[in-house]
Amino acid sequence: MNNLTLLRRKKGISQADLAQRLGISRSELSRLENGWFSRVQPHVEKSLRKIFGPQWSFAALMEEPPEPRPEASAAK
């Protein structure tokens, strides 16, 4: 799972809703989430930054989220 999928789920946004907001098909969004593309059209990246925040470039969204540190998990 990449940051795009994780953030989309955390915000409670369905694939269909996000795809519509980005102006792409749901199947294209699914391929994005599965890492089939290394870049997107500028309007898609601009929309992603509006939805998830300016710090989230397409490259950052495609990265895997960091694994939780063991000491942080053990403390709970």
PDB file of N, H, CA, C and O in Angstrom:
ATOM      1  N   MET A   1       0.850  -1.178   0.000  1.00  0.00           N
ATOM      2  CA  MET A   1       0.000   0.000   0.000  1.00  0.00           C
ATOM      3  C   MET A   1       0.893   1.237   0.000  1.00  0.00           C
ATOM      4  O   MET A   1       1.866   1.315   0.749  1.00  0.00           O
ATOM      5  N   ASN A   2       0.550   2.194  -0.844  1.00  0.00           N
ATOM      6  H   ASN A   2      -0.241   2.131  -1.452  1.00  0.00           H
ATOM      7  CA  ASN A   2       1.332   3.425  -0.904  1.00  0.00           C
ATOM      8  C   ASN A   2       0.618   4.542  -0.128  1.00  0.00           C
ATOM      9  O   ASN A   2      -0.500   4.359   0.354  1.00  0.00           O
ATOM     10  N   ASN A   3       1.276   5.686  -0.017  1.00  0.00           N
ATOM     11  H   ASN A   3       2.185   5.835  -0.408  1.00  0.00           H
ATOM     12  CA  ASN A   3       0.705   6.807   0.722  1.00  0.00           C
ATOM     13  C   ASN A   3      -0.605   7.300   0.122  1.00  0.00           C
ATOM     14  O   ASN A   3      -1.482   7.753   0.858  1.00  0.00           O
ATOM     15  N   LEU A   4      -0.757   7.224  -1.185  1.00  0.00           N
ATOM     16  H   LEU A   4      -0.045   6.857  -1.783  1.00  0.00           H
ATOM     17  CA  LEU A   4      -1.998   7.670  -1.823  1.00  0.00           C
ATOM     18  C   LEU A   4      -3.180   6.849  -1.298  1.00  0.00           C
ATOM     19  O   LEU A   4      -4.195   7.412  -0.887  1.00  0.00           O
ATOM     20  N   THR A   5      -3.050   5.540  -1.313  1.00  0.00           N
ATOM     21  H   THR A   5      -2.226   5.083  -1.648  1.00  0.00           H
ATOM     22  CA  THR A   5      -4.117   4.670  -0.824  1.00  0.00           C
ATOM     23  C   THR A   5      -4.383   4.923   0.650  1.00  0.00           C
ATOM     24  O   THR A   5      -5.535   5.035   1.068  1.00  0.00           O
ATOM     25  N   LEU A   6      -3.319   5.011   1.436  1.00  0.00           N
ATOM     26  H   LEU A   6      -2.383   4.920   1.096  1.00  0.00           H
ATOM     27  CA  LEU A   6      -3.448   5.227   2.874  1.00  0.00           C
ATOM     28  C   LEU A   6      -4.162   6.542   3.176  1.00  0.00           C
ATOM     29  O   LEU A   6      -5.095   6.567   3.978  1.00  0.00           O
ATOM     30  N   LEU A   7      -3.738   7.622   2.549  1.00  0.00           N
ATOM     31  H   LEU A   7      -2.980   7.602   1.897  1.00  0.00           H
ATOM     32  CA  LEU A   7      -4.363   8.925   2.794  1.00  0.00           C
ATOM     33  C   LEU A   7      -5.805   8.962   2.305  1.00  0.00           C
ATOM     34  O   LEU A   7      -6.669   9.550   2.956  1.00  0.00           O
ATOM     35  N   ARG A   8      -6.064   8.343   1.175  1.00  0.00           N
ATOM     36  H   ARG A   8      -5.363   7.865   0.646  1.00  0.00           H
ATOM     37  CA  ARG A   8      -7.436   8.306   0.663  1.00  0.00           C
ATOM     38  C   ARG A   8      -8.345   7.600   1.660  1.00  0.00           C
ATOM     39  O   ARG A   8      -9.439   8.078   1.961  1.00  0.00           O
ATOM     40  N   ARG A   9      -7.892   6.471   2.166  1.00  0.00           N
ATOM     41  H   ARG A   9      -7.004   6.083   1.922  1.00  0.00           H
ATOM     42  CA  ARG A   9      -8.698   5.718   3.135  1.00  0.00           C
ATOM     43  C   ARG A   9      -8.863   6.496   4.443  1.00  0.00           C
ATOM     44  O   ARG A   9      -9.957   6.519   5.007  1.00  0.00           O
ATOM     45  N   LYS A  10      -7.793   7.133   4.934  1.00  0.00           N
ATOM     46  H   LYS A  10      -6.905   7.114   4.477  1.00  0.00           H
ATOM     47  CA  LYS A  10      -7.875   7.907   6.175  1.00  0.00           C
ATOM     48  C   LYS A  10      -8.882   9.050   6.060  1.00  0.00           C
ATOM     49  O   LYS A  10      -9.565   9.385   7.028  1.00  0.00           O
ATOM     50  N   LYS A  11      -8.968   9.646   4.868  1.00  0.00           N
ATOM     51  H   LYS A  11      -8.413   9.374   4.082  1.00  0.00           H
ATOM     52  CA  LYS A  11      -9.920  10.744   4.658  1.00  0.00           C
ATOM     53  C   LYS A  11     -11.327  10.231   4.344  1.00  0.00           C
ATOM     54  O   LYS A  11     -12.261  11.021   4.212  1.00  0.00           O
ATOM     55  N   GLY A  12     -11.475   8.917   4.226  1.00  0.00           N
ATOM     56  H   GLY A  12     -10.716   8.275   4.333  1.00  0.00           H
ATOM     57  CA  GLY A  12     -12.785   8.338   3.957  1.00  0.00           C
ATOM     58  C   GLY A  12     -13.292   8.618   2.559  1.00  0.00           C
ATOM     59  O   GLY A  12     -14.498   8.723   2.338  1.00  0.00           O
ATOM     60  N   ILE A  13     -12.368   8.739   1.607  1.00  0.00           N
ATOM     61  H   ILE A  13     -11.388   8.654   1.786  1.00  0.00           H
ATOM     62  CA  ILE A  13     -12.727   9.030   0.220  1.00  0.00           C
ATOM     63  C   ILE A  13     -12.709   7.728  -0.577  1.00  0.00           C
ATOM     64  O   ILE A  13     -11.725   6.990  -0.538  1.00  0.00           O
ATOM     65  N   SER A  14     -13.779   7.447  -1.288  1.00  0.00           N
ATOM     66  H   SER A  14     -14.579   8.047  -1.320  1.00  0.00           H
ATOM     67  CA  SER A  14     -13.812   6.248  -2.129  1.00  0.00           C
ATOM     68  C   SER A  14     -12.958   6.467  -3.375  1.00  0.00           C
ATOM     69  O   SER A  14     -12.640   7.600  -3.738  1.00  0.00           O
ATOM     70  N   GLN A  15     -12.596   5.366  -4.016  1.00  0.00           N
ATOM     71  H   GLN A  15     -12.855   4.446  -3.721  1.00  0.00           H
ATOM     72  CA  GLN A  15     -11.859   5.482  -5.274  1.00  0.00           C
ATOM     73  C   GLN A  15     -12.685   6.239  -6.303  1.00  0.00           C
ATOM     74  O   GLN A  15     -12.156   7.079  -7.031  1.00  0.00           O
ATOM     75  N   ALA A  16     -13.970   5.947  -6.367  1.00  0.00           N
ATOM     76  H   ALA A  16     -14.400   5.265  -5.776  1.00  0.00           H
ATOM     77  CA  ALA A  16     -14.830   6.604  -7.353  1.00  0.00           C
ATOM     78  C   ALA A  16     -14.885   8.111  -7.110  1.00  0.00           C
ATOM     79  O   ALA A  16     -14.815   8.894  -8.057  1.00  0.00           O
ATOM     80  N   ASP A  17     -15.013   8.521  -5.843  1.00  0.00           N
ATOM     81  H   ASP A  17     -15.070   7.885  -5.073  1.00  0.00           H
ATOM     82  CA  ASP A  17     -15.079   9.947  -5.522  1.00  0.00           C
ATOM     83  C   ASP A  17     -13.760  10.646  -5.841  1.00  0.00           C
ATOM     84  O   ASP A  17     -13.754  11.718  -6.446  1.00  0.00           O
ATOM     85  N   LEU A  18     -12.645  10.042  -5.435  1.00  0.00           N
ATOM     86  H   LEU A  18     -12.649   9.171  -4.944  1.00  0.00           H
ATOM     87  CA  LEU A  18     -11.349  10.666  -5.711  1.00  0.00           C
ATOM     88  C   LEU A  18     -11.094  10.747  -7.208  1.00  0.00           C
ATOM     89  O   LEU A  18     -10.611  11.764  -7.705  1.00  0.00           O
ATOM     90  N   ALA A  19     -11.414   9.687  -7.922  1.00  0.00           N
ATOM     91  H   ALA A  19     -11.807   8.860  -7.519  1.00  0.00           H
ATOM     92  CA  ALA A  19     -11.226   9.691  -9.381  1.00  0.00           C
ATOM     93  C   ALA A  19     -12.018  10.833 -10.012  1.00  0.00           C
ATOM     94  O   ALA A  19     -11.511  11.535 -10.886  1.00  0.00           O
ATOM     95  N   GLN A  20     -13.255  11.017  -9.571  1.00  0.00           N
ATOM     96  H   GLN A  20     -13.668  10.447  -8.861  1.00  0.00           H
ATOM     97  CA  GLN A  20     -14.076  12.096 -10.109  1.00  0.00           C
ATOM     98  C   GLN A  20     -13.446  13.451  -9.796  1.00  0.00           C
ATOM     99  O   GLN A  20     -13.410  14.325 -10.663  1.00  0.00           O
ATOM    100  N   ARG A  21     -12.952  13.639  -8.579  1.00  0.00           N
ATOM    101  H   ARG A  21     -12.982  12.928  -7.875  1.00  0.00           H
ATOM    102  CA  ARG A  21     -12.336  14.898  -8.187  1.00  0.00           C
ATOM    103  C   ARG A  21     -11.052  15.167  -8.975  1.00  0.00           C
ATOM    104  O   ARG A  21     -10.689  16.321  -9.201  1.00  0.00           O
ATOM    105  N   LEU A  22     -10.365  14.090  -9.395  1.00  0.00           N
ATOM    106  H   LEU A  22     -10.661  13.152  -9.211  1.00  0.00           H
ATOM    107  CA  LEU A  22      -9.126  14.232 -10.167  1.00  0.00           C
ATOM    108  C   LEU A  22      -9.386  14.332 -11.668  1.00  0.00           C
ATOM    109  O   LEU A  22      -8.486  14.688 -12.430  1.00  0.00           O
ATOM    110  N   GLY A  23     -10.608  14.020 -12.098  1.00  0.00           N
ATOM    111  H   GLY A  23     -11.339  13.731 -11.480  1.00  0.00           H
ATOM    112  CA  GLY A  23     -10.929  14.052 -13.520  1.00  0.00           C
ATOM    113  C   GLY A  23     -10.389  12.856 -14.283  1.00  0.00           C
ATOM    114  O   GLY A  23     -10.063  12.958 -15.466  1.00  0.00           O
ATOM    115  N   ILE A  24     -10.294  11.704 -13.592  1.00  0.00           N
ATOM    116  H   ILE A  24     -10.558  11.621 -12.631  1.00  0.00           H
ATOM    117  CA  ILE A  24      -9.824  10.469 -14.226  1.00  0.00           C
ATOM    118  C   ILE A  24     -10.834   9.364 -13.913  1.00  0.00           C
ATOM    119  O   ILE A  24     -11.730   9.550 -13.089  1.00  0.00           O
ATOM    120  N   SER A  25     -10.685   8.223 -14.570  1.00  0.00           N
ATOM    121  H   SER A  25      -9.958   8.072 -15.239  1.00  0.00           H
ATOM    122  CA  SER A  25     -11.591   7.103 -14.308  1.00  0.00           C
ATOM    123  C   SER A  25     -11.179   6.381 -13.022  1.00  0.00           C
ATOM    124  O   SER A  25     -10.044   6.504 -12.563  1.00  0.00           O
ATOM    125  N   ARG A  26     -12.122   5.627 -12.452  1.00  0.00           N
ATOM    126  H   ARG A  26     -13.045   5.527 -12.825  1.00  0.00           H
ATOM    127  CA  ARG A  26     -11.813   4.865 -11.254  1.00  0.00           C
ATOM    128  C   ARG A  26     -10.756   3.810 -11.549  1.00  0.00           C
ATOM    129  O   ARG A  26      -9.898   3.537 -10.709  1.00  0.00           O
ATOM    130  N   SER A  27     -10.815   3.221 -12.730  1.00  0.00           N
ATOM    131  H   SER A  27     -11.512   3.443 -13.412  1.00  0.00           H
ATOM    132  CA  SER A  27      -9.812   2.209 -13.086  1.00  0.00           C
ATOM    133  C   SER A  27      -8.422   2.834 -13.217  1.00  0.00           C
ATOM    134  O   SER A  27      -7.423   2.201 -12.874  1.00  0.00           O
ATOM    135  N   GLU A  28      -8.355   4.076 -13.713  1.00  0.00           N
ATOM    136  H   GLU A  28      -9.167   4.590 -13.992  1.00  0.00           H
ATOM    137  CA  GLU A  28      -7.063   4.755 -13.795  1.00  0.00           C
ATOM    138  C   GLU A  28      -6.528   5.044 -12.394  1.00  0.00           C
ATOM    139  O   GLU A  28      -5.331   4.902 -12.146  1.00  0.00           O
ATOM    140  N   LEU A  29      -7.409   5.449 -11.478  1.00  0.00           N
ATOM    141  H   LEU A  29      -8.382   5.564 -11.680  1.00  0.00           H
ATOM    142  CA  LEU A  29      -6.977   5.676 -10.097  1.00  0.00           C
ATOM    143  C   LEU A  29      -6.475   4.382  -9.476  1.00  0.00           C
ATOM    144  O   LEU A  29      -5.473   4.381  -8.761  1.00  0.00           O
ATOM    145  N   SER A  30      -7.160   3.290  -9.743  1.00  0.00           N
ATOM    146  H   SER A  30      -7.974   3.291 -10.323  1.00  0.00           H
ATOM    147  CA  SER A  30      -6.716   1.995  -9.228  1.00  0.00           C
ATOM    148  C   SER A  30      -5.309   1.658  -9.728  1.00  0.00           C
ATOM    149  O   SER A  30      -4.469   1.169  -8.973  1.00  0.00           O
ATOM    150  N   ARG A  31      -5.071   1.927 -11.001  1.00  0.00           N
ATOM    151  H   ARG A  31      -5.753   2.324 -11.615  1.00  0.00           H
ATOM    152  CA  ARG A  31      -3.722   1.680 -11.549  1.00  0.00           C
ATOM    153  C   ARG A  31      -2.690   2.608 -10.908  1.00  0.00           C
ATOM    154  O   ARG A  31      -1.552   2.199 -10.677  1.00  0.00           O
ATOM    155  N   LEU A  32      -3.078   3.855 -10.619  1.00  0.00           N
ATOM    156  H   LEU A  32      -4.002   4.187 -10.807  1.00  0.00           H
ATOM    157  CA  LEU A  32      -2.169   4.771  -9.917  1.00  0.00           C
ATOM    158  C   LEU A  32      -1.808   4.202  -8.548  1.00  0.00           C
ATOM    159  O   LEU A  32      -0.640   4.161  -8.162  1.00  0.00           O
ATOM    160  N   GLU A  33      -2.850   3.759  -7.815  1.00  0.00           N
ATOM    161  H   GLU A  33      -3.799   3.792  -8.128  1.00  0.00           H
ATOM    162  CA  GLU A  33      -2.617   3.224  -6.477  1.00  0.00           C
ATOM    163  C   GLU A  33      -1.780   1.952  -6.494  1.00  0.00           C
ATOM    164  O   GLU A  33      -1.106   1.634  -5.514  1.00  0.00           O
ATOM    165  N   ASN A  34      -1.820   1.234  -7.592  1.00  0.00           N
ATOM    166  H   ASN A  34      -2.367   1.492  -8.389  1.00  0.00           H
ATOM    167  CA  ASN A  34      -1.040   0.006  -7.700  1.00  0.00           C
ATOM    168  C   ASN A  34       0.328   0.224  -8.331  1.00  0.00           C
ATOM    169  O   ASN A  34       1.039  -0.738  -8.620  1.00  0.00           O
ATOM    170  N   GLY A  35       0.702   1.492  -8.548  1.00  0.00           N
ATOM    171  H   GLY A  35       0.124   2.273  -8.313  1.00  0.00           H
ATOM    172  CA  GLY A  35       2.046   1.809  -9.010  1.00  0.00           C
ATOM    173  C   GLY A  35       2.315   1.590 -10.480  1.00  0.00           C
ATOM    174  O   GLY A  35       3.470   1.424 -10.873  1.00  0.00           O
ATOM    175  N   TRP A  36       1.285   1.584 -11.303  1.00  0.00           N
ATOM    176  H   TRP A  36       0.347   1.719 -10.984  1.00  0.00           H
ATOM    177  CA  TRP A  36       1.470   1.352 -12.734  1.00  0.00           C
ATOM    178  C   TRP A  36       2.013   2.561 -13.466  1.00  0.00           C
ATOM    179  O   TRP A  36       2.493   2.427 -14.592  1.00  0.00           O
ATOM    180  N   PHE A  37       1.950   3.756 -12.854  1.00  0.00           N
ATOM    181  H   PHE A  37       1.559   3.865 -11.940  1.00  0.00           H
ATOM    182  CA  PHE A  37       2.407   4.975 -13.504  1.00  0.00           C
ATOM    183  C   PHE A  37       3.534   5.612 -12.704  1.00  0.00           C
ATOM    184  O   PHE A  37       3.525   5.579 -11.473  1.00  0.00           O
ATOM    185  N   SER A  38       4.491   6.185 -13.396  1.00  0.00           N
ATOM    186  H   SER A  38       4.499   6.213 -14.395  1.00  0.00           H
ATOM    187  CA  SER A  38       5.588   6.880 -12.708  1.00  0.00           C
ATOM    188  C   SER A  38       5.377   8.391 -12.694  1.00  0.00           C
ATOM    189  O   SER A  38       6.114   9.117 -12.026  1.00  0.00           O
ATOM    190  N   ARG A  39       4.377   8.863 -13.425  1.00  0.00           N
ATOM    191  H   ARG A  39       3.779   8.274 -13.967  1.00  0.00           H
ATOM    192  CA  ARG A  39       4.045  10.292 -13.429  1.00  0.00           C
ATOM    193  C   ARG A  39       2.588  10.457 -13.843  1.00  0.00           C
ATOM    194  O   ARG A  39       1.964   9.540 -14.376  1.00  0.00           O
ATOM    195  N   VAL A  40       2.069  11.646 -13.582  1.00  0.00           N
ATOM    196  H   VAL A  40       2.575  12.391 -13.149  1.00  0.00           H
ATOM    197  CA  VAL A  40       0.680  11.957 -13.934  1.00  0.00           C
ATOM    198  C   VAL A  40       0.648  13.300 -14.635  1.00  0.00           C
ATOM    199  O   VAL A  40       1.630  14.041 -14.630  1.00  0.00           O
ATOM    200  N   GLN A  41      -0.484  13.604 -15.234  1.00  0.00           N
ATOM    201  H   GLN A  41      -1.283  13.002 -15.238  1.00  0.00           H
ATOM    202  CA  GLN A  41      -0.653  14.899 -15.887  1.00  0.00           C
ATOM    203  C   GLN A  41      -0.631  15.998 -14.823  1.00  0.00           C
ATOM    204  O   GLN A  41      -1.046  15.769 -13.687  1.00  0.00           O
ATOM    205  N   PRO A  42      -0.153  17.181 -15.184  1.00  0.00           N
ATOM    206  CA  PRO A  42      -0.043  18.276 -14.210  1.00  0.00           C
ATOM    207  C   PRO A  42      -1.345  18.597 -13.478  1.00  0.00           C
ATOM    208  O   PRO A  42      -1.314  18.900 -12.285  1.00  0.00           O
ATOM    209  N   HIS A  43      -2.491  18.536 -14.167  1.00  0.00           N
ATOM    210  H   HIS A  43      -2.516  18.289 -15.136  1.00  0.00           H
ATOM    211  CA  HIS A  43      -3.746  18.855 -13.484  1.00  0.00           C
ATOM    212  C   HIS A  43      -4.083  17.830 -12.406  1.00  0.00           C
ATOM    213  O   HIS A  43      -4.708  18.170 -11.402  1.00  0.00           O
ATOM    214  N   VAL A  44      -3.672  16.571 -12.607  1.00  0.00           N
ATOM    215  H   VAL A  44      -3.164  16.294 -13.423  1.00  0.00           H
ATOM    216  CA  VAL A  44      -3.919  15.529 -11.602  1.00  0.00           C
ATOM    217  C   VAL A  44      -3.048  15.779 -10.378  1.00  0.00           C
ATOM    218  O   VAL A  44      -3.530  15.695  -9.248  1.00  0.00           O
ATOM    219  N   GLU A  45      -1.771  16.085 -10.589  1.00  0.00           N
ATOM    220  H   GLU A  45      -1.380  16.154 -11.507  1.00  0.00           H
ATOM    221  CA  GLU A  45      -0.894  16.361  -9.448  1.00  0.00           C
ATOM    222  C   GLU A  45      -1.369  17.597  -8.680  1.00  0.00           C
ATOM    223  O   GLU A  45      -1.339  17.612  -7.450  1.00  0.00           O
ATOM    224  N   LYS A  46      -1.804  18.627  -9.397  1.00  0.00           N
ATOM    225  H   LYS A  46      -1.828  18.615 -10.397  1.00  0.00           H
ATOM    226  CA  LYS A  46      -2.309  19.832  -8.738  1.00  0.00           C
ATOM    227  C   LYS A  46      -3.526  19.496  -7.871  1.00  0.00           C
ATOM    228  O   LYS A  46      -3.639  19.975  -6.743  1.00  0.00           O
ATOM    229  N   SER A  47      -4.423  18.682  -8.396  1.00  0.00           N
ATOM    230  H   SER A  47      -4.331  18.293  -9.312  1.00  0.00           H
ATOM    231  CA  SER A  47      -5.606  18.283  -7.641  1.00  0.00           C
ATOM    232  C   SER A  47      -5.231  17.426  -6.431  1.00  0.00           C
ATOM    233  O   SER A  47      -5.818  17.578  -5.360  1.00  0.00           O
ATOM    234  N   LEU A  48      -4.260  16.530  -6.594  1.00  0.00           N
ATOM    235  H   LEU A  48      -3.783  16.406  -7.464  1.00  0.00           H
ATOM    236  CA  LEU A  48      -3.807  15.709  -5.463  1.00  0.00           C
ATOM    237  C   LEU A  48      -3.277  16.591  -4.335  1.00  0.00           C
ATOM    238  O   LEU A  48      -3.557  16.339  -3.163  1.00  0.00           O
ATOM    239  N   ARG A  49      -2.512  17.627  -4.689  1.00  0.00           N
ATOM    240  H   ARG A  49      -2.284  17.831  -5.641  1.00  0.00           H
ATOM    241  CA  ARG A  49      -1.968  18.536  -3.674  1.00  0.00           C
ATOM    242  C   ARG A  49      -3.078  19.334  -2.992  1.00  0.00           C
ATOM    243  O   ARG A  49      -2.988  19.615  -1.797  1.00  0.00           O
ATOM    244  N   LYS A  50      -4.114  19.699  -3.729  1.00  0.00           N
ATOM    245  H   LYS A  50      -4.188  19.470  -4.700  1.00  0.00           H
ATOM    246  CA  LYS A  50      -5.248  20.413  -3.122  1.00  0.00           C
ATOM    247  C   LYS A  50      -5.981  19.516  -2.129  1.00  0.00           C
ATOM    248  O   LYS A  50      -6.399  19.972  -1.065  1.00  0.00           O
ATOM    249  N   ILE A  51      -6.135  18.255  -2.474  1.00  0.00           N
ATOM    250  H   ILE A  51      -5.796  17.884  -3.338  1.00  0.00           H
ATOM    251  CA  ILE A  51      -6.894  17.319  -1.642  1.00  0.00           C
ATOM    252  C   ILE A  51      -6.093  16.869  -0.424  1.00  0.00           C
ATOM    253  O   ILE A  51      -6.625  16.833   0.685  1.00  0.00           O
ATOM    254  N   PHE A  52      -4.823  16.526  -0.616  1.00  0.00           N
ATOM    255  H   PHE A  52      -4.390  16.555  -1.517  1.00  0.00           H
ATOM    256  CA  PHE A  52      -4.029  15.923   0.453  1.00  0.00           C
ATOM    257  C   PHE A  52      -3.029  16.866   1.103  1.00  0.00           C
ATOM    258  O   PHE A  52      -2.464  16.537   2.147  1.00  0.00           O
ATOM    259  N   GLY A  53      -2.800  18.023   0.513  1.00  0.00           N
ATOM    260  H   GLY A  53      -3.259  18.290  -0.335  1.00  0.00           H
ATOM    261  CA  GLY A  53      -1.869  18.991   1.079  1.00  0.00           C
ATOM    262  C   GLY A  53      -0.693  19.225   0.152  1.00  0.00           C
ATOM    263  O   GLY A  53      -0.295  18.336  -0.600  1.00  0.00           O
ATOM    264  N   PRO A  54      -0.133  20.444   0.212  1.00  0.00           N
ATOM    265  CA  PRO A  54       0.932  20.816  -0.726  1.00  0.00           C
ATOM    266  C   PRO A  54       2.212  20.000  -0.579  1.00  0.00           C
ATOM    267  O   PRO A  54       3.019  19.950  -1.507  1.00  0.00           O
ATOM    268  N   GLN A  55       2.408  19.366   0.562  1.00  0.00           N
ATOM    269  H   GLN A  55       1.752  19.406   1.316  1.00  0.00           H
ATOM    270  CA  GLN A  55       3.626  18.569   0.768  1.00  0.00           C
ATOM    271  C   GLN A  55       3.579  17.235   0.012  1.00  0.00           C
ATOM    272  O   GLN A  55       4.603  16.560  -0.101  1.00  0.00           O
ATOM    273  N   TRP A  56       2.424  16.850  -0.500  1.00  0.00           N
ATOM    274  H   TRP A  56       1.592  17.398  -0.408  1.00  0.00           H
ATOM    275  CA  TRP A  56       2.272  15.551  -1.140  1.00  0.00           C
ATOM    276  C   TRP A  56       2.432  15.636  -2.655  1.00  0.00           C
ATOM    277  O   TRP A  56       1.452  15.786  -3.384  1.00  0.00           O
ATOM    278  N   SER A  57       3.669  15.540  -3.119  1.00  0.00           N
ATOM    279  H   SER A  57       4.466  15.419  -2.527  1.00  0.00           H
ATOM    280  CA  SER A  57       3.915  15.434  -4.557  1.00  0.00           C
ATOM    281  C   SER A  57       3.472  14.042  -5.008  1.00  0.00           C
ATOM    282  O   SER A  57       3.255  13.156  -4.181  1.00  0.00           O
ATOM    283  N   PHE A  58       3.342  13.857  -6.298  1.00  0.00           N
ATOM    284  H   PHE A  58       3.518  14.576  -6.970  1.00  0.00           H
ATOM    285  CA  PHE A  58       2.966  12.536  -6.802  1.00  0.00           C
ATOM    286  C   PHE A  58       4.001  11.494  -6.373  1.00  0.00           C
ATOM    287  O   PHE A  58       3.637  10.384  -5.985  1.00  0.00           O
ATOM    288  N   ALA A  59       5.279  11.842  -6.442  1.00  0.00           N
ATOM    289  H   ALA A  59       5.575  12.743  -6.758  1.00  0.00           H
ATOM    290  CA  ALA A  59       6.337  10.902  -6.054  1.00  0.00           C
ATOM    291  C   ALA A  59       6.192  10.492  -4.584  1.00  0.00           C
ATOM    292  O   ALA A  59       6.350   9.317  -4.252  1.00  0.00           O
ATOM    293  N   ALA A  60       5.891  11.453  -3.704  1.00  0.00           N
ATOM    294  H   ALA A  60       5.762  12.407  -3.973  1.00  0.00           H
ATOM    295  CA  ALA A  60       5.724  11.144  -2.282  1.00  0.00           C
ATOM    296  C   ALA A  60       4.492  10.270  -2.050  1.00  0.00           C
ATOM    297  O   ALA A  60       4.507   9.395  -1.184  1.00  0.00           O
ATOM    298  N   LEU A  61       3.438  10.501  -2.810  1.00  0.00           N
ATOM    299  H   LEU A  61       3.426  11.212  -3.513  1.00  0.00           H
ATOM    300  CA  LEU A  61       2.233   9.690  -2.671  1.00  0.00           C
ATOM    301  C   LEU A  61       2.449   8.251  -3.113  1.00  0.00           C
ATOM    302  O   LEU A  61       1.777   7.343  -2.625  1.00  0.00           O
ATOM    303  N   MET A  62       3.382   8.040  -4.030  1.00  0.00           N
ATOM    304  H   MET A  62       3.928   8.778  -4.426  1.00  0.00           H
ATOM    305  CA  MET A  62       3.634   6.691  -4.533  1.00  0.00           C
ATOM    306  C   MET A  62       4.543   5.869  -3.609  1.00  0.00           C
ATOM    307  O   MET A  62       4.670   4.657  -3.781  1.00  0.00           O
ATOM    308  N   GLU A  63       5.167   6.520  -2.642  1.00  0.00           N
ATOM    309  H   GLU A  63       5.064   7.505  -2.502  1.00  0.00           H
ATOM    310  CA  GLU A  63       6.056   5.803  -1.717  1.00  0.00           C
ATOM    311  C   GLU A  63       5.243   4.958  -0.742  1.00  0.00           C
ATOM    312  O   GLU A  63       4.084   5.248  -0.448  1.00  0.00           O
ATOM    313  N   GLU A  64       5.887   3.912  -0.255  1.00  0.00           N
ATOM    314  H   GLU A  64       6.829   3.676  -0.493  1.00  0.00           H
ATOM    315  CA  GLU A  64       5.287   3.100   0.799  1.00  0.00           C
ATOM    316  C   GLU A  64       5.393   3.882   2.100  1.00  0.00           C
ATOM    317  O   GLU A  64       6.418   4.517   2.348  1.00  0.00           O
ATOM    318  N   PRO A  65       4.349   3.852   2.945  1.00  0.00           N
ATOM    319  CA  PRO A  65       4.462   4.542   4.233  1.00  0.00           C
ATOM    320  C   PRO A  65       5.499   3.845   5.100  1.00  0.00           C
ATOM    321  O   PRO A  65       5.715   2.642   4.957  1.00  0.00           O
ATOM    322  N   PRO A  66       6.144   4.587   5.999  1.00  0.00           N
ATOM    323  CA  PRO A  66       7.144   3.960   6.851  1.00  0.00           C
ATOM    324  C   PRO A  66       6.505   2.945   7.795  1.00  0.00           C
ATOM    325  O   PRO A  66       5.368   3.112   8.235  1.00  0.00           O
ATOM    326  N   GLU A  67       7.254   1.904   8.091  1.00  0.00           N
ATOM    327  H   GLU A  67       8.178   1.769   7.734  1.00  0.00           H
ATOM    328  CA  GLU A  67       6.789   0.904   9.056  1.00  0.00           C
ATOM    329  C   GLU A  67       6.807   1.527  10.444  1.00  0.00           C
ATOM    330  O   GLU A  67       7.709   2.303  10.758  1.00  0.00           O
ATOM    331  N   PRO A  68       5.816   1.197  11.288  1.00  0.00           N
ATOM    332  CA  PRO A  68       5.860   1.726  12.654  1.00  0.00           C
ATOM    333  C   PRO A  68       7.082   1.191  13.388  1.00  0.00           C
ATOM    334  O   PRO A  68       7.487   0.043  13.205  1.00  0.00           O
ATOM    335  N   ARG A  69       7.655   2.046  14.220  1.00  0.00           N
ATOM    336  H   ARG A  69       7.326   2.978  14.369  1.00  0.00           H
ATOM    337  CA  ARG A  69       8.819   1.607  14.980  1.00  0.00           C
ATOM    338  C   ARG A  69       8.378   0.635  16.068  1.00  0.00           C
ATOM    339  O   ARG A  69       7.322   0.828  16.670  1.00  0.00           O
ATOM    340  N   PRO A  70       9.166  -0.408  16.332  1.00  0.00           N
ATOM    341  CA  PRO A  70       8.773  -1.415  17.324  1.00  0.00           C
ATOM    342  C   PRO A  70       8.518  -0.829  18.705  1.00  0.00           C
ATOM    343  O   PRO A  70       7.563  -1.234  19.368  1.00  0.00           O
ATOM    344  N   GLU A  71       9.342   0.112  19.160  1.00  0.00           N
ATOM    345  H   GLU A  71      10.118   0.441  18.622  1.00  0.00           H
ATOM    346  CA  GLU A  71       9.146   0.672  20.501  1.00  0.00           C
ATOM    347  C   GLU A  71       7.849   1.466  20.588  1.00  0.00           C
ATOM    348  O   GLU A  71       7.237   1.519  21.655  1.00  0.00           O
ATOM    349  N   ALA A  72       7.419   2.079  19.502  1.00  0.00           N
ATOM    350  H   ALA A  72       7.916   2.036  18.635  1.00  0.00           H
ATOM    351  CA  ALA A  72       6.165   2.837  19.496  1.00  0.00           C
ATOM    352  C   ALA A  72       4.974   1.879  19.604  1.00  0.00           C
ATOM    353  O   ALA A  72       3.989   2.185  20.276  1.00  0.00           O
ATOM    354  N   SER A  73       5.063   0.734  18.949  1.00  0.00           N
ATOM    355  H   SER A  73       5.863   0.486  18.402  1.00  0.00           H
ATOM    356  CA  SER A  73       3.985  -0.243  18.995  1.00  0.00           C
ATOM    357  C   SER A  73       3.924  -0.921  20.356  1.00  0.00           C
ATOM    358  O   SER A  73       2.837  -1.197  20.862  1.00  0.00           O
ATOM    359  N   ALA A  74       5.077  -1.190  20.951  1.00  0.00           N
ATOM    360  H   ALA A  74       5.960  -0.965  20.540  1.00  0.00           H
ATOM    361  CA  ALA A  74       5.138  -1.880  22.235  1.00  0.00           C
ATOM    362  C   ALA A  74       4.607  -1.017  23.368  1.00  0.00           C
ATOM    363  O   ALA A  74       4.121  -1.543  24.369  1.00  0.00           O
ATOM    364  N   ALA A  75       4.694   0.302  23.225  1.00  0.00           N
ATOM    365  H   ALA A  75       5.089   0.730  22.412  1.00  0.00           H
ATOM    366  CA  ALA A  75       4.276   1.203  24.281  1.00  0.00           C
ATOM    367  C   ALA A  75       2.756   1.254  24.428  1.00  0.00           C
ATOM    368  O   ALA A  75       2.248   1.677  25.466  1.00  0.00           O
ATOM    369  N   LYS A  76       2.040   0.830  23.408  1.00  0.00           N
ATOM    370  H   LYS A  76       2.453   0.487  22.565  1.00  0.00           H
ATOM    371  CA  LYS A  76       0.562   0.899  23.458  1.00  0.00           C
ATOM    372  C   LYS A  76      -0.036  -0.214  24.210  1.00  0.00           C
ATOM    373  O   LYS A  76      -1.259  -0.288  24.335  1.00  0.00           O
TER     374      LYS A  76
END
